[in-house]
């Protein structure tokens, strides 16, 4: 009896081992089933991101001596995007949307390119601000985009990652100087509600000993010395009557 028990036990052990091996082959992903999703999967697409994608879609449309107002209305109907005319800024240039005529033929070009062609006839531009496409002067477009209100909740997030995420959500050009590699990894903790984008970036950069400077439609985060030099070039646009809280930026620069 003892001689037959050993082979049977050996056979049973081999059979059990075979089942375990097959199970491990058939279920290789079982260990990751319970892993929580990453932050990128949890964050929904922002309205600005949705609009940005829509602006990349091709469009075919033609306007022949059409009023700018009518052209914008047709684009709204065709694309379902929220186009908003900044009448106050246009009026300063003597542009009346109902009377200013535009002529353009667009054939399967991106809406982004087509919109530029349409608005360039009056030296106008646009900016994606939240859930709207604001049509205004080039200078005001930059101003409104950089001064759009945002909420921010950061808990020890690296400056580099925080800036990339904010740029993506607001569809703005927030660029970190590639030479500040050490400062880029500084953990930033900041909670803000309803503050201008430009101020939020300044506060984030301040925690890493850096400073942003606006160059055209780019907010460039770099060293304080380099920011001062770039600011001296006079590229930051000045918008009449569009000041911020007196002394706030000066206090942050100290």
C-alpha positions in Angstrom: 0.0 0.0 0.0 2.8 2.4 0.8 4.4 1.7 -2.7 1.2 2.8 -4.6 0.5 5.9 -2.4 3.7 7.7 -3.4 3.0 7.6 -7.2 -0.6 8.7 -6.7 0.5 11.7 -4.5 3.1 12.6 -7.2 0.4 12.4 -9.9 -2.0 14.6 -7.9 0.8 17.2 -7.2 1.7 17.4 -10.9 -2.0 17.8 -11.9 -2.5 20.6 -9.3 0.6 22.4 -10.5 -0.6 22.2 -14.1 -3.9 23.8 -13.1 -2.1 26.7 -11.4 0.1 27.3 -14.4 -2.9 27.4 -16.7 -4.7 29.8 -14.4 -1.7 32.2 -14.3 -1.5 32.2 -18.1 -5.2 32.8 -18.7 -5.4 35.5 -16.1 -2.3 37.7 -16.4 -4.2 41.0 -15.7 -5.9 39.9 -12.6 -3.4 41.7 -10.3 -4.2 45.1 -11.9 -8.0 44.8 -11.6 -8.2 46.5 -8.2 -5.7 49.3 -9.1 -7.3 52.8 -8.9 -7.3 54.8 -12.2 -4.8 57.5 -12.7 -5.6 61.2 -12.2 -5.7 61.8 -16.0 -8.6 59.2 -16.3 -10.5 60.9 -13.5 -10.4 64.4 -14.9 -13.1 65.2 -17.4 -12.3 67.2 -20.5 -12.6 70.9 -19.8 -14.9 73.1 -22.0 -11.8 74.8 -23.4 -10.3 71.4 -24.5 -13.6 70.5 -26.2 -13.6 73.8 -28.1 -9.9 73.4 -29.1 -10.6 70.0 -30.6 -13.6 71.4 -32.5 -11.4 74.1 -33.9 -9.2 71.5 -35.5 -12.1 70.0 -37.5 -12.4 70.8 -41.2 -15.0 73.2 -42.4 -16.3 74.4 -45.8 -18.1 77.7 -46.0 -18.2 80.7 -48.2 -19.1 84.4 -47.4 -19.5 87.0 -50.1 -19.9 90.5 -48.8 -21.6 89.2 -45.7 -21.9 91.1 -42.5 -19.5 90.0 -39.9 -22.4 89.4 -37.5 -24.1 87.1 -40.1 -20.9 85.2 -40.7 -20.4 84.5 -37.0 -24.0 83.5 -36.7 -23.6 81.0 -39.5 -20.5 79.6 -38.0 -22.3 79.2 -34.7 -25.2 77.3 -36.4 -22.8 75.1 -38.3 -20.3 74.2 -35.6 -22.5 74.6 -32.4 -19.7 76.5 -30.8 -20.3 79.5 -28.6 -18.9 82.5 -30.5 -19.1 85.8 -28.7 -18.4 89.2 -30.3 -16.5 91.7 -28.1 -18.4 94.7 -29.4 -16.8 97.2 -27.0 -13.3 96.5 -28.2 -14.5 96.4 -31.9 -16.2 99.8 -31.4 -12.9 101.3 -30.4 -11.6 100.3 -33.9 -14.7 101.6 -35.6 -15.9 98.1 -36.4 -19.7 97.5 -36.3 -20.4 93.8 -36.8 -23.7 94.4 -38.5 -22.1 96.7 -41.1 -18.6 95.4 -41.5 -18.6 93.1 -44.6 -16.4 90.0 -45.1 -15.6 87.8 -48.1 -13.9 84.5 -47.8 -14.1 81.0 -49.3 -13.1 78.1 -47.1 -12.8 74.6 -48.5 -12.0 71.7 -46.1 -9.6 73.8 -43.9 -9.6 73.6 -40.1 -12.0 75.9 -38.4 -9.0 77.4 -36.6 -7.4 78.5 -39.9 -10.7 79.5 -41.4 -11.5 81.7 -38.5 -8.1 83.4 -38.7 -8.7 84.2 -42.4 -12.1 85.6 -41.7 -11.1 87.8 -38.9 -7.8 89.0 -40.4 -9.8 91.2 -42.8 -10.4 93.6 -39.8 -7.2 92.8 -37.9 -9.3 90.9 -35.3 -8.4 87.7 -33.4 -10.0 85.2 -31.1 -9.3 83.5 -27.8 -10.7 80.3 -26.3 -11.9 81.5 -22.8 -13.7 78.9 -20.8 -16.7 77.7 -22.8 -16.6 80.4 -25.5 -14.7 81.6 -28.5 -14.2 85.3 -27.9 -13.8 87.4 -31.1 -12.0 90.6 -30.3 -8.8 92.6 -31.1 -5.5 90.6 -31.1 -4.4 92.5 -27.9 -7.6 91.9 -26.0 -7.7 88.3 -27.1 -4.4 87.7 -25.3 -5.4 89.8 -22.3 -8.7 88.0 -21.8 -7.1 84.6 -22.1 -4.4 85.3 -19.6 -6.8 86.9 -17.2 -9.5 84.3 -17.4 -10.7 83.1 -14.0 -9.7 79.6 -12.8 -9.8 77.4 -9.7 -6.7 75.6 -8.5 -6.2 72.8 -6.0 -2.6 71.5 -5.8 -1.1 69.4 -3.1 2.6 68.8 -3.5 2.4 68.6 -7.3 5.6 69.3 -9.2 5.7 72.8 -10.8 6.3 71.2 -14.2 3.3 68.8 -14.0 1.1 71.5 -12.6 1.9 73.9 -15.4 1.4 71.3 -18.1 -2.0 70.3 -16.7 -3.1 73.9 -16.4 -2.0 74.7 -19.9 -3.9 71.7 -21.2 -7.1 72.5 -19.3 -7.1 76.2 -20.3 -5.7 75.8 -23.8 -3.0 78.4 -23.1 0.7 78.7 -23.8 2.3 78.2 -20.4 5.9 77.4 -21.0 8.6 76.4 -18.4 12.2 77.4 -19.1 14.0 74.1 -20.0 17.1 75.3 -18.1 15.4 75.4 -14.7 15.3 71.6 -14.3 15.8 71.6 -10.6 13.1 74.2 -9.9 10.7 72.4 -12.2 10.5 69.5 -9.8 9.6 71.7 -6.8 6.4 70.5 -5.1 3.7 73.1 -5.2 0.8 73.3 -2.8 -1.8 75.9 -3.6 -5.6 76.3 -3.4 -7.2 79.2 -5.2 -10.7 80.0 -6.3 -11.8 82.4 -9.0 -8.4 84.0 -9.7 -6.9 85.2 -13.0 -4.8 82.6 -14.7 -1.8 84.9 -14.8 -1.9 85.5 -11.1 -2.3 81.7 -10.4 0.8 81.0 -12.5 2.8 83.7 -10.7 2.0 82.2 -7.3 2.9 78.7 -8.5 6.2 79.9 -9.9 6.9 81.9 -6.8 7.0 78.7 -4.7 9.9 77.5 -6.9 11.7 80.8 -6.8 10.8 81.5 -10.4 8.8 84.2 -12.2 6.5 84.3 -15.2 6.7 86.9 -17.9 4.2 87.4 -20.7 5.7 87.4 -24.2 3.0 87.7 -26.9 0.5 85.0 -26.1 3.0 83.0 -24.1 3.4 83.0 -20.4 7.0 82.0 -19.9 8.1 80.8 -16.4 11.8 81.4 -15.9 14.4 82.7 -13.5 13.7 86.2 -12.0 16.7 87.6 -13.7 15.7 86.3 -17.1 12.1 87.4 -16.6 13.3 90.9 -15.8 15.4 91.0 -19.0 12.5 89.7 -21.2 10.1 92.1 -19.6 12.5 94.9 -20.6 12.0 94.0 -24.2 8.6 95.6 -24.0 6.7 92.7 -25.5 4.0 92.5 -22.8 0.8 94.1 -24.3 -0.8 96.9 -22.4 -4.6 97.1 -22.4 -6.1 100.5 -21.4 -8.3 100.1 -18.4 -7.4 96.5 -17.8 -5.2 96.9 -14.7 -5.1 94.5 -11.8 -5.1 95.0 -8.1 -2.7 97.9 -7.4 0.6 96.7 -5.9 -0.3 93.0 -6.0 2.2 92.0 -8.7 4.9 94.2 -7.2 4.5 92.5 -3.8 4.8 89.1 -5.5 8.0 90.1 -7.3 9.7 91.0 -4.1 
